[in-house]
């Protein structure tokens, strides 16, 4: 009797999975057909994004939870999840994708973030359906989370192999001159439903042999845990090297390394420690002689996470918030929760790994709340980025005004950053508001186009209007010419006793307006100017060098006129214009003769450099 009931339940699960899979396939085909033929909901990005969120995630949720299909609570949770996902998609389509509706890339970030939210939420729902209470059972949460990911990965692999067989099928018949199957398999009306149903069948087959899924998971985690020792060695060596570099980073205010790689190191360490701890049933995953050094290395992750936050804050201070940086801050904040939690008991004489369970639950709930808020106007990265870039655009104009009044040796160079970013380049706040911050950015750009109470309101309006007039992110016809005269007027000069005369100013202005010199104005993060008067060729006359952080242009007086005569490139990159000025003030400037003379063969000249 019991076996009969179990068999009936399995058949019921299969039926629900197939219905959900078929529904998903036809829904995805319907959306594809709407986009191809440009009928509803394709023209309405809010409906399109919302329906895509439902079509991708809700049927998959039903398939993964099919074993609970006879519980009324399941369908209540499915309805709640569907409502949440629908709103996430609606908000993204209404507030973000509306601006560049033809740019389908805007939907992929939504899918990725929603997938993370969904994967974190699902184990809590599964635990509630299994236990009947909302009490936290870490063993159940761990098992469900890893099982979901493993089942999805295996189902994806199964579906991929299925399509490889179909490719083999149609190729074999094509060799015989029969193209019916090639044409059939290429039809969207075949591909979408068949792919979804195949994926659903794979989930059913994998879930029906749960014992083997558990064995595979155990094997994977057992192998991964030993990689934690390698990650610990990398962590220790890198942290030691980083500690020597940190004082210089903080003193100069420079971002020496990318935060992304630091966060990857933390993420790998967290993953591998969880592979060792698993669901908490393994008391001693490592022998004592190995466990202790690994345990003591964990607090070093705090240094890495804090350095990543520092690097992000420096970048944000200079260039404002972007959507990517906001998500990076969320990742860095989550990493900090993990590493502080893991490190708090690392020096305990008792077993320290059990603290992982508590930290993981706290981090997961926190991440659910933050991601959920980020997919709504409450904490939307697009809204926050638009506000930040709006302020950058206003401050940009303020800095230009201030830098013209600056007479200090270092001040103008710092403010030169603002002079450089005067075109509607891909790096400017105006361009970001126009193309990367969704409707939030458009609204802020409209505010800039109508700004009133600002000393540089005309310039701000002109730049905002030029950005609004751009039809696509790559167009250049609407660019505003840079304020070359302002750049030259604010140029710091060495020695300070010298000044730029009228002839030199005219030569610089004419030269910098040429198209081939556009690039210094298109990258505010790299190009900053300083002027140097120095005799470079030993003829007792002074040349002028317009120096950036990495290259220079040399001007020479010929027949009473300044003319561009040469260009220079740095043998090693400078960190900033500010550091160049500091070195000039501390050590002066020297025109050094080359070790090797040039090799001349006819009219061709070869400049020799020392071999490394």
C-alpha positions, -999 to +999 in steps of 0.1 A: +000+000+000+028+024+010+047+016-022+016+022-043+012+057-027+048+065-033+045+054-069+014+076-073+032+106-058+062+101-082+038+101-112+021+131-098+054+150-095+063+140-131+030+154-144+034+187-125+070+190-138+060+184-174+031+208-172+053+235-157+081+228-183+056+229-212+041+261-199+076+276-196+086+266-232+054+280-248+057+312-227+093+318-238+083+311-274+054+336-271+077+363-258+103+355-285+075+358-312+063+391-297+098+406-299+104+393-335+071+407-347+071+438-325+037+432-310+026+433-273+043+430-249+075+437-269+069+475-272+062+478-235+094+471-217+078+470-183+054+441-192+081+424-213+106+423-184+080+413-159+067+384-180+102+372-187+109+371-150+077+350-145+084+327-175+120+319-165+117+315-127+082+305-117+079+272-137+114+263-126+104+269-090+074+246-094+096+219-109+121+221-080+093+221-054+071+195-071+076+170-043+055+194-021+028+198-047+000+183-024+007+210+002-016+240-001+012+262+013+033+255-017+009+273-041+007+303-017+045+306-018+045+302-055+020+330-058+040+352-035+073+345-054+055+352-087+042+386-074+077+396-062+094+386-094+068+403-115+074+435-096+112+432-100+108+428-137+082+456-140+104+481-121+134+473-142+115+476-175+097+507-164+126+526-148+157+512-166+151+494-199+125+520-211+153+545-221+172+521-243+145+495-251+163+482-282+194+474-261+185+438-249+217+437-228+198+457-202+177+426-194+206+403-187+218+421-156+182+418-142+182+381-149+215+375-132+206+395-101+171+379-099+187+344-102+209+351-072+179+363-052+159+333-062+187+308-054+191+323-019+153+325-012+145+290-024+162+270+004+142+289+030+110+281+013+120+244+010+129+243+047+095+258+056+077+232+034+097+203+048+096+212+085+063+231+086+079+260+106+101+290+099+127+278+125+162+277+109+175+242+103+210+249+089+214+213+078+182+215+057+192+249+043+226+237+033+213+205+017+186+224-002+209+252-014+236+229-028+211+203-041+193+230-061+225+243-077+237+208-085+204+197-100+202+228-121+237+223-133+232+186-141+199+194-159+216+221-179+243+196-189+217+170-198+199+195-220+231+205-237+240+169-245+204+163-258+209+192-282+243+178-293+225+146-302+199+165-322+228+183-340+243+148-348+208+137-359+203+166-383+239+164-396+236+127-405+204+132-425+218+163-441+247+142-455+220+122-473+204+153-487+175+153-462+172+187-445+138+183-429+153+177-394+178+206-398+150+230-406+127+216-379+153+218-351+161+254-361+124+265-357+118+285-325+084+268-322+103+235-318+134+247-299+117+266-270+091+239-259+115+210-265+143+226-246+121+234-216+105+200-215+139+183-218+152+204-189+122+195-168+126+158-175+162+161-165+152+177-132+127+149-126+153+121-134+180+137-112+155+143-083+142+108-084+177+094-076+183+117-046+208+093-031+231+096-060+228+134-060+239+134-024+269+112-032+280+135-061+276+165-038+297+148-011+324+140-037+325+176-050+327+191-015+353+166-003+376+176-031+370+213-028+378+214+009+414+206+002+418+236-022+412+257+009+448+250+019+461+264-014+438+294-010+451+300+025+487+301+012+477+326-014+458+346+012+488+347+036+514+356+010+492+383-006+482+399+027+518+402+038+527+419+004+496+441+007+504+453+042+537+467+028+518+485+000+489+498+021+508+528+037+517+541+003+481+536-010+466+555+019+492+583+018+488+590-019+451+583-020+455+560-049+437+528-058+466+504-063+446+473-071+412+464-083+386+456-057+371+429-079+401+406-075+402+411-037+366+402-035+372+371-056+399+360-031+374+364-002+346+346-021+369+317-029+380+314+007+344+315+019+333+289-006+361+265+003+356+268+040+319+260+035+329+230+015+349+218+045+322+225+071+292+213+049+260+210+069+278+208+103+279+171+107+317+168+100+334+178+132+370+176+120+373+180+083+411+186+085+438+170+106+449+191+135+483+200+121+465+215+090+434+229+107+453+253+130+472+272+103+441+273+082+421+286+112+447+313+119+447+325+083+410+333+082+413+367+100+435+379+072+404+380+050+393+410+070+423+429+057+414+419+022+377+429+025+385+462+041+411+470+014+385+462-013+361+486+004+389+512+005+396+508-032+359+511-040+356+542-019+386+559-036+371+552-070+337+565-059+352+596-044+369+604-077+343+593-102+310+589-083+287+559-079+278+537-109+255+507-110+285+484-110+301+501-080+269+499-060+267+461-066+304+459-058+297+477-024+270+452-018+293+423-025+321+439-004+296+445+025+285+409+024+321+397+022+328+417+053+299+400+072+313+366+063+349+373+072+342+391+104+318+363+114+343+336+105+372+354+121+354+361+154+359+326+166+390+317+146+412+318+177+389+297+198+404+266+213+372+247+206+359+239+172+355+272+153+338+260+122+303+257+137+301+295+138+299+293+100+263+282+102+252+312+121+271+336+099+259+320+067+222+324+077+227+360+088+246+368+055+219+351+034+190+369+051+209+403+048+216+397+011+180+387+005+168+420+020+194+441+002+190+425-032+152+428-028+154+465-020+179+470-048+154+456-073+129+483-062+131+521-061+140+519-024+177+510-031+178+509-069+215+511-080+203+530-110+186+556-088+216+559-065+240+561-095+219+588-111+219+609-079+257+605-076+265+613-113+241+643-111+262+657-082+294+649-101+281+669-131+273+699-108+306+696-089+324+693-122+313+728-132+322+741-097+357+726-100+363+743-133+354+777-118+376+771-088+406+758-108+407+789-129+413+809-097+439+785-083+475+796-082+491+769-061+515+744-076+494+713-069+459+727-069+456+733-106+468+698-114+443+683-091+416+704-107+428+696-142+409+664-139+378+685-142+391+703-173+399+671-190+363+658-187+346+685-207+333+664-236+303+642-236+327+612-236+318+577-225+334+586-192+315+618-184+286+620-159+264+634-186+270+604-208+264+580-179+231+597-171+221+595-207+228+559-214+235+539-182+212+551-154+179+543-170+149+566-165+164+578-133+194+592-152+172+607-179+152+626-152+184+639-136+198+650-170+165+669-176+171+687-143+207+696-154+193+709-187+170+733-167+193+741-138+190+777-125+208+784-092+244+776-103+273+799-112+280+778-143+244+772-153+248+780-190+277+755-193+258+728-174+226+733-195+246+731-227+263+698-218+231+683-205+212+693-237+241+679-259+239+646-240+201+645-244+205+651-281+228+620-286+209+592-303+233+564-293+262+560-269+288+559-297+277+591-315+301+620-314+283+647-335+268+663-304+300+667-284+309+700-269+344+712-275+367+713-245+376+745-228+412+746-242+417+782-231+407+773-195+430+743-195+459+764-205+451+792-181+450+767-152+482+749-162+507+746-134+542+756-147+577+748-136+598+767-128+571+789-111+591+820-123+582+813-159+548+819-175+531+810-208+534+838-232+509+847-259+527+829-287+530+797-267+494+799-256+483+802-292+505+773-303+491+751-275+455+761-282+459+754-319+476+721-313+452+708-287+422+715-309+434+691-335+414+658-338+445+636-331+448+651-296+412+643-286+421+614-264+434+634-234+399+648-230+381+615-232+397+598-202+395+619-170+411+591-151+444+592-169+453+625-185+463+656-165+487+684-175+517+702-162+540+726-181+578+724-179+604+749-193+637+731-198+666+730-222+663+695-237+689+695-264+717+715-248+716+745-272+712+770-244+676+777-254+646+766-234+620+742-248+585+738-233+571+704-224+533+699-220+535+669-197+508+644-188+511+615-164+524+593-192+534+613-222+545+648-232+546+672-262+577+693-267+575+728-282+605+748-295+608+784-305+615+787-343+617+821-360+600+836-330+571+811-330+565+781-307+560+749-327+554+713-318+587+695-325+586+661-307+566+638-284+577+617-255+565+586-237+572+575-202+594+544-197+572+536-166+538+549-158+533+577-132+506+573-107+492+608-112+499+644-122+501+652-085+529+628-079+548+643-109+546+678-094+557+664-060+587+649-076+595+681-095+593+701-062+615+676-044+640+667-070+637+692-098+638+684-135+668+671-154+674+668-192+694+635-193+715+626-224+707+592-239+732+564-233+731+554-269+731+577-299+706+572-327+714+549-355+709+566-389+706+546-422+698+569-450+667+589-440+657+563-414+666+569-378+666+541-352+664+551-315+682+526-293+669+516-258+686+495-231+677+459-231+657+447-201 
